[in-house]
Every structure is written in C-alpha cells, then in structure tokens.
Amino acid sequence: MAPAHRDPAWIGRLFWLLAALLLLWPLLHATEFRPATLFEPQSLTVTARFLADFLPPRLDAEFLRQLAWDSWRTVAMATAGLVLALGLALPLALIAVASLSVSALRGGRMARLSAFVRQLARWIAIVLRSIPELVWALVFVRVVGLGPTAGVLAIALTYGGMLGKVYADILESSDREPAQALLRNGSGRLQAFFYALLPASSAELASYTVYRWECAIRSSVVLGFVGAGGLGQSMDSSMKMFNGGEVASMLLVFMGLVALADRISQWLRERLA
C-alpha cells in the first residue's frame, strides 16, 4: 500500500483495541455473560410467550382512569423529590465551586477553612449519591410507612448529591473571569453566581436538570416495587397477577412520560441557547 494511503496510527489503534479486548474478556467471564443463551430454542419460546402476554394492552375506561391517577402520582413523586433535591444541590454546588472563593482572589491561595468547607460539601454530596435511592426508600418505608413519601425522600437525598456534584462541575468548567471580576469589585458570591456563572451555564444546567427529572420518573417507578406507590406499585401487582395487558399499558404511558421529558429538555435548550 502506498504511504499516502496508509493510516500512520494504525499500530497504536490496533494495540489499544487488543488491550481493551484483553481487559474486557475477564470481566465478561466473571459476570458469566453468555449472549448465545438468548437464542437457544427454550429461551426463544419463553421470550415469545412472555411478549405475547402483553398483547393486547388493556384500554378499558376504568383501568385508564386508575392508570392516569397512578401516572400522576408517579410524576408528582418525581417532581417533588427533584425539587427537594435542588434545595440540597444548589447550596452544596455554590459552596463547592472554587471560582466563587474570595480568599483565593486575595491571597492567590484558598484559605484553609474555605478549602475545608468546600471539600466537606463535596464529601456530603458523595455520601448522598453513593447510597442508591432504592436503599433510601427501604429505610424510609420503615420510618414513614408505605406510600409516596418514602419515594420522595429517597429521590431527594440521592439526587441532591448527584445534582450538587454535577452542578459544581458545570460551574467550575465555565469561564470564571466574569465572576472573579465581580468579586474583585466588591460583589457578593450570590451576585457573582447569578450575573456571571449562571448566564454562561444556564442551558447546560437546565438540560441536565430535566434529564435528572426524567431519571427521577424512572426511579419513582422502580421505587414503587418496594411500596412507594405510583406506577411501580401497580405494575408490581399486575406482574404478580400475570396481567400482561395491564403491564403493556403502563409501559406505554411510561415511555410517553420519558418522551415528554425529552421534549421539555429540547425546548429549554432552544430557549436558553
């Protein structure tokens, strides 16, 4: 092959491809990942029987009224949990953002107390998001009993840590010169945030927030399986009763909610761009 048509980096790409395969193989072996099992005759028969139970979806008026109510409770659970999570995430993010540090501007190096407080905020966010919302829900079900309250609190704590961490990273990656210029001229940290950091990162922050709202809807469905109410609890009951048509209708509504969240995210990005 002529030198002009030869990829000069093919040796390096081949090396990293082989290295990735060598690393992936023991992981697949440890997880006993055998995709060929899906195409065995017995597996195909079970899969076809399972999918056939979903047809046709249940669409009678009585069931649709109950489905609408369960869907509303699911969305309400996700929204309330996310609002509470924002109440945790915003203070954690503002504390953790180093570009809003006044002591770093004056001395060139952040004061020890300020650095400790910022690191403490990041540790709190790590603790909150490291515990899955399902575990939080199991705890709160024992504390407050069955119902959406446990799901709201579980989403609030886990998503508070997630949002706080990502918000801080987004704000840190934005241009810090406008915020530091305001701080040098005597403005407060909140003013520097609202007039410098927030306008530059509003589209990304809004898009990620709506994405997390979409994730909260999915989480609220999962939390319903442990007694948090909403679509998840109804789906659990229908699956235990082998009512595949009811499950199919719930899945269709669930996909519609996710599509709605995606449209809202797109609309916000266009408005804030």
C-alpha positions in Angstrom: 0.0 0.0 0.0 1.3 3.5 -0.9 2.4 5.5 2.1 -0.1 8.2 1.3 -3.0 5.7 1.8 -1.7 4.1 4.9 -3.0 5.1 8.3 0.1 6.2 10.4 -1.7 5.5 13.7 -2.9 2.0 12.8 -0.4 0.3 15.1 -1.4 2.3 18.1 -5.1 1.8 17.4 -4.6 -1.9 17.0 -2.7 -2.1 20.2 -5.4 -0.3 22.3 -8.1 -2.4 20.6 -6.3 -5.6 21.7 -5.7 -4.2 25.1 -9.4 -3.3 25.5 -10.3 -6.9 24.5 -7.9 -8.4 27.0 -9.4 -6.3 29.7 -13.0 -6.9 28.7 -12.6 -10.7 28.5 -12.1 -11.4 32.2 -14.9 -9.0 33.0 -17.3 -10.9 30.8 -16.0 -14.2 32.2 -16.6 -13.0 35.8 -20.2 -11.9 35.0 -20.9 -15.2 33.2 -22.1 -13.2 30.2 -23.4 -15.7 27.6 -25.5 -13.9 24.9 -25.8 -17.1 22.9 -28.2 -18.3 25.6 -30.8 -15.8 24.4 -31.0 -17.6 21.0 -31.5 -21.1 22.4 -34.9 -22.7 21.4 -36.1 -22.9 25.0 -35.2 -19.2 25.7 -36.9 -18.1 22.5 -40.0 -20.0 23.4 -40.1 -18.4 26.9 -39.5 -14.9 25.4 -42.2 -15.3 22.8 -44.7 -16.5 25.4 -43.8 -13.6 27.7 -44.2 -11.0 25.0 -47.4 -12.5 23.8 -49.0 -11.9 27.2 -48.5 -8.2 26.7 -50.9 -8.1 23.7 -53.4 -6.6 23.5 -52.9 -3.7 26.1 -55.7 -3.1 28.5 -57.6 0.0 27.4 -60.9 0.0 29.2 -62.2 3.2 30.8 -62.0 2.0 34.4 -58.4 0.8 34.1 -57.3 4.0 32.2 -58.7 6.2 35.0 -56.7 4.3 37.5 -53.6 4.4 35.2 -54.0 8.2 34.9 -54.1 8.5 38.7 -51.0 6.3 39.2 -49.2 8.2 36.4 -50.0 11.5 38.1 -48.7 10.2 41.5 -45.5 9.0 39.8 -44.8 12.3 38.1 -45.7 14.1 41.4 -43.3 11.9 43.3 -40.5 12.5 40.9 -41.1 16.3 40.7 -41.4 16.7 44.5 -38.3 14.7 45.0 -36.4 16.7 42.5 -37.5 20.0 44.0 -36.3 18.9 47.4 -33.1 17.6 45.7 -32.5 21.1 44.3 -32.8 22.5 47.8 -29.8 20.3 48.7 -27.9 20.5 45.5 -27.7 24.3 45.0 -26.1 25.1 48.4 -23.7 22.2 48.0 -22.8 23.3 44.5 -22.3 27.0 45.5 -20.1 26.0 48.4 -18.0 23.6 46.4 -17.3 26.0 43.4 -13.8 27.3 43.9 -14.3 30.1 41.4 -16.6 31.9 44.0 -13.8 31.9 46.7 -13.0 35.4 47.8 -9.9 34.2 49.8 -8.4 32.7 46.7 -8.6 36.1 44.9 -7.0 38.0 47.7 -4.1 35.7 48.6 -3.8 33.6 45.4 -4.4 30.5 47.5 -7.7 29.5 49.2 -7.8 29.8 52.9 -7.6 26.6 54.9 -11.1 27.0 56.4 -12.6 27.8 53.0 -10.9 24.8 51.4 -12.1 22.5 54.2 -15.7 23.7 53.9 -15.6 23.2 50.1 -14.2 19.7 50.5 -16.8 19.0 53.2 -19.6 20.0 50.7 -18.2 17.5 48.2 -18.0 14.8 50.8 -21.6 15.3 51.7 -22.5 15.1 48.0 -20.5 11.8 47.7 -22.3 10.3 50.7 -25.7 11.2 49.4 -25.3 9.9 45.9 -23.3 6.8 46.9 -26.4 5.3 48.5 -28.9 4.2 45.8 -32.4 5.6 46.1 -33.7 2.1 46.4 -31.8 1.7 49.7 -33.0 5.1 50.9 -36.6 4.0 50.0 -36.3 0.8 52.0 -35.1 2.9 55.0 -37.9 5.4 54.7 -40.6 2.8 54.2 -39.8 1.5 57.7 -39.7 5.1 59.1 -42.8 6.7 57.4 -44.6 3.7 56.2 -45.8 2.7 52.7 -46.6 5.4 50.2 -45.1 8.2 48.0 -43.4 10.0 51.0 -40.7 7.4 51.2 -40.1 7.7 47.4 -39.9 11.5 47.5 -37.4 11.5 50.4 -35.3 8.7 48.7 -35.1 10.7 45.4 -34.4 13.9 47.2 -31.3 12.6 49.0 -29.8 10.6 46.2 -30.5 13.2 43.5 -29.4 16.0 45.8 -25.9 14.5 45.8 -25.9 13.9 42.1 -27.1 17.3 41.2 -24.8 19.1 43.6 -21.8 17.3 42.2 -22.6 17.9 38.5 -23.7 21.5 39.1 -20.4 22.2 40.7 -18.5 20.6 37.8 -20.5 22.6 35.3 -20.0 25.9 37.0 -16.3 25.1 37.5 -15.8 24.4 33.8 -17.5 27.7 32.7 -15.5 30.9 32.2 -14.6 32.1 35.7 -13.2 35.6 34.7 -16.6 37.4 34.8 -17.3 36.0 38.3 -13.9 36.8 39.6 -14.1 40.4 38.2 -17.4 40.9 40.1 -15.8 39.6 43.3 -12.8 41.8 42.9 -15.1 44.8 42.6 -17.0 44.1 45.8 -20.0 42.0 44.8 -21.2 39.1 46.9 -20.9 35.4 45.9 -24.6 35.2 45.1 -24.4 38.2 42.8 -21.3 36.7 41.1 -23.2 33.5 40.6 -26.5 35.0 39.3 -24.8 37.6 37.0 -21.7 35.7 35.8 -21.7 31.9 36.3 -25.4 31.2 35.8 -25.9 33.0 32.5 -22.9 31.2 31.0 -24.1 27.8 32.1 -27.9 28.1 32.2 -28.6 25.9 29.1 -26.4 23.1 30.3 -27.7 23.3 33.9 -31.4 23.3 32.7 -30.8 20.4 30.3 -29.1 18.3 33.0 -31.9 19.1 35.5 -34.6 18.0 33.1 -32.6 14.8 32.3 -32.5 14.2 36.1 -36.2 14.7 36.2 -36.6 12.1 33.6 -34.4 9.8 35.6 -36.4 10.6 38.7 -39.6 9.4 36.9 -37.8 6.1 36.1 -36.6 5.9 39.7 -40.1 6.5 41.1 -41.4 3.6 39.0 -38.7 1.3 40.5 -39.4 2.6 44.0 -43.0 1.6 43.6 -41.9 -2.0 43.7 -40.8 -1.5 47.4 -44.1 0.2 48.4 -43.6 3.8 47.4 -46.8 3.9 45.3 -47.5 5.1 41.8 -47.0 3.2 38.5 -44.3 0.9 40.0 -46.6 -0.5 42.7 -49.4 -1.0 40.2 -47.0 -2.7 37.8 -45.7 -5.0 40.5 -49.3 -6.1 41.3 -50.1 -6.6 37.7 -47.0 -8.7 37.1 -47.7 -10.8 40.1 -51.2 -11.5 38.8 -49.8 -12.2 35.2 -51.8 -9.4 33.7 -49.6 -8.7 30.8 -52.1 -6.3 29.1 -52.1 -4.0 32.1 -48.2 -4.0 32.2 -48.1 -3.2 28.5 -50.4 -0.2 29.0 -48.3 1.1 31.9 -45.1 0.7 29.8 -46.7 2.7 27.0 -47.6 5.5 29.5 -44.1 5.4 30.9 -42.5 5.8 27.5 -44.8 8.7 26.9 -43.6 10.4 30.1 -39.9 9.9 29.1 -40.7 11.3 25.6 -42.4 14.3 27.2 -39.3 15.0 29.4 -37.1 14.8 26.3 -39.2 17.4 24.5 -39.1 19.7 27.5 -35.3 19.4 27.6 -35.1 20.3 23.9 -37.4 23.3 24.3 -35.4 24.6 27.2 -32.1 24.2 25.4 -33.5 26.2 22.4 -34.9 29.0 24.7 -31.7 29.3 26.7 -29.2 29.0 23.8 
